[in-house]
Amino acid sequence: MPFLEGPFAFTGKFDMFSAYRMRGIDRIVVRRKGGPSADKVKTSPSFKNTRRTMSEFGGCSRHGSYVRMAMLQIRHLSDYNFGSDINSIMRQVQLRDGTGEWGRRRITLSEHTRLL
């Protein structure tokens, strides 16, 4: 893993590189950008399953944000960021939908209140 040191230390994007701070590491980590382009993921037939998964994750995070907003008044009682825990519960609710096809499964909290 490359690290950035010296007078030209920065964080953010620079051409084909990204520099960022990582928890548990004192120095700045540098990586080269890679992977498919956003346009390719959105349009290519080979990324059909990726789009389905992205759609379902988007639904989980959207419904998770509704639950977090409902808990806004008691959020100060938590000692950690519980957002990912709520998203995983939304995913469990979503997987219990037996009627929808992959990429279009519903999240019906009213049918699965015990999971919350």
Stockholm file with secondary structure:
# STOCKHOLM 1.0

chainA/1-116         MPFLEGPFAFTGKFDMFSAYRMRGIDRIVVRRKGGPSADKVKTSPSFKNTRRTMSEFGGCSRHGSYVRMAMLQIRHLSDYNFGSDINSIMRQVQLRDGTGEWGRRRITLSEHTRLL
#=GR chainA/1-116 SS CCEECSTTCCCEEETTEEEEECTTCSSEEEEECCSCCHHHHHHCGGGHHHHHHHHHHHHHHHHHHHHHHHTGGGGGGCSSCCHHHHHHHHHHHHHTCSSSCTTCCCCCGGGCGGGC
#=GC SS_cons         CCEECSTTCCCEEETTEEEEECTTCSSEEEEECCSCCHHHHHHCGGGHHHHHHHHHHHHHHHHHHHHHHHTGGGGGGCSSCCHHHHHHHHHHHHHTCSSSCTTCCCCCGGGCGGGC
//
